Amino acid sequence: MQPPFHRLVEFVPLSAEEAEIARGWLVDSRRIARGKPIRQEGEPVKGVFFLLDGWAGSSLLLRDGRRQIVKVHLPGDMLGFPSLALSHAGETLEALTDATICSFPNAAIGRMFRELPRLAMALFLSTQKERVALMQKLSWVGATSAMERLTAFLLDLHQRLQAAGLAQAGCFDFPITQQQLGELLGMSTVHINRTFKSLDETGCISRGRGRIEVLDFAGLQRLAASFPPDFAGHDAWARLDDSSRF
């Protein structure tokens, strides 16, 4: 399956019938304007969402009114899965650009786990990948310099955009603001601006008109806190599908 369904098949090889079912999700889609909420923190959890195109963010509101963005979502991502464990949403989902989403009510998710276990497993493993990414981001924010966390984020973003077919020859759109990036990486807007200027001076990237071009991947990797996890060549499904007995 082609993007934006690449996340479904990265762990589980879907049959033609299962792939057709996934394509049927596109029937119930709606457009969300940039800056508009998809679902607010504290609202009843009625289901989850599939991001068909555009960028979205998951965020938490702190007691003093500040916002912490915990995840930038790209096409192919499932939104709101963690809140399935709650009666009311634990995060706000917002369109960071104009976006198209497809909605999946709770009952549809339940039927998927009962009747389409391979498709359900594909979603389950994809959400575990999100958990790994969140652990990595926590390490960036808690134990690295501004340059280390910014460059690690850019490398991870490029990898994800490339998988979605949205990065070519190291070039990709970068529509998020410096304020949003600061809310994601735990930095002030002024600090983000200074760090970007320092990064520009290294010659590793070029910026302009809402786009970034990576000119020196090796140099960027040397500056980064860590590399994005490598899920290529994994055998998660083969291990989980092993029918041998203990």
Secondary structure in CASP SS format (residue, H / E / C, confidence):
PFRMAT SS
TARGET T0000
AUTHOR 0000-0000-0000
METHOD secondary structure of the structure
MODEL  1
M C 1.00
Q C 1.00
P C 1.00
P C 1.00
F C 1.00
H H 1.00
R H 1.00
L H 1.00
V H 1.00
E C 1.00
F C 1.00
V C 1.00
P C 1.00
L C 1.00
S C 1.00
A H 1.00
E H 1.00
E H 1.00
A H 1.00
E H 1.00
I H 1.00
A H 1.00
R H 1.00
G H 1.00
W H 1.00
L H 1.00
V H 1.00
D C 1.00
S E 1.00
R E 1.00
R E 1.00
I E 1.00
A C 1.00
R C 1.00
G C 1.00
K C 1.00
P E 1.00
I E 1.00
R E 1.00
Q C 1.00
E C 1.00
G C 1.00
E C 1.00
P E 1.00
V C 1.00
K C 1.00
G E 1.00
V E 1.00
F E 1.00
F E 1.00
L E 1.00
L E 1.00
D E 1.00
G C 1.00
W C 1.00
A E 1.00
G E 1.00
S E 1.00
S E 1.00
L E 1.00
L E 1.00
L C 1.00
R C 1.00
D C 1.00
G C 1.00
R C 1.00
R E 1.00
Q E 1.00
I E 1.00
V E 1.00
K E 1.00
V E 1.00
H E 1.00
L C 1.00
P C 1.00
G C 1.00
D C 1.00
M E 1.00
L E 1.00
G C 1.00
F H 1.00
P H 1.00
S H 1.00
L H 1.00
A H 1.00
L C 1.00
S C 1.00
H E 1.00
A C 1.00
G C 1.00
E C 1.00
T E 1.00
L E 1.00
E E 1.00
A E 1.00
L C 1.00
T C 1.00
D C 1.00
A E 1.00
T E 1.00
I E 1.00
C E 1.00
S E 1.00
F E 1.00
P E 1.00
N H 1.00
A H 1.00
A H 1.00
I H 1.00
G H 1.00
R H 1.00
M H 1.00
F H 1.00
R H 1.00
E H 1.00
L C 1.00
P H 1.00
R H 1.00
L H 1.00
A H 1.00
M H 1.00
A H 1.00
L H 1.00
F H 1.00
L H 1.00
S H 1.00
T H 1.00
Q H 1.00
K H 1.00
E H 1.00
R H 1.00
V H 1.00
A H 1.00
L H 1.00
M H 1.00
Q H 1.00
K H 1.00
L H 1.00
S H 1.00
W H 1.00
V H 1.00
G H 1.00
A H 1.00
T C 1.00
S C 1.00
A H 1.00
M H 1.00
E H 1.00
R H 1.00
L H 1.00
T H 1.00
A H 1.00
F H 1.00
L H 1.00
L H 1.00
D H 1.00
L H 1.00
H H 1.00
Q H 1.00
R H 1.00
L H 1.00
Q H 1.00
A H 1.00
A C 1.00
G C 1.00
L C 1.00
A E 1.00
Q E 1.00
A C 1.00
G C 1.00
C E 1.00
F E 1.00
D E 1.00
F C 1.00
P C 1.00
I C 1.00
T C 1.00
Q H 1.00
Q H 1.00
Q H 1.00
L H 1.00
G H 1.00
E H 1.00
L H 1.00
L H 1.00
G C 1.00
M C 1.00
S C 1.00
T H 1.00
V H 1.00
H H 1.00
I H 1.00
N H 1.00
R H 1.00
T H 1.00
F H 1.00
K H 1.00
S H 1.00
L H 1.00
D H 1.00
E H 1.00
T H 1.00
G C 1.00
C C 1.00
I E 1.00
S E 1.00
R E 1.00
G E 1.00
R C 1.00
G C 1.00
R E 1.00
I E 1.00
E E 1.00
V E 1.00
L C 1.00
D C 1.00
F H 1.00
A H 1.00
G H 1.00
L H 1.00
Q H 1.00
R H 1.00
L H 1.00
A C 1.00
A C 1.00
S C 1.00
F C 1.00
P C 1.00
P C 1.00
D C 1.00
F C 1.00
A C 1.00
G C 1.00
H C 1.00
D C 1.00
A H 1.00
W H 1.00
A H 1.00
R H 1.00
L H 1.00
D C 1.00
D C 1.00
S C 1.00
S C 1.00
R C 1.00
F C 1.00
END
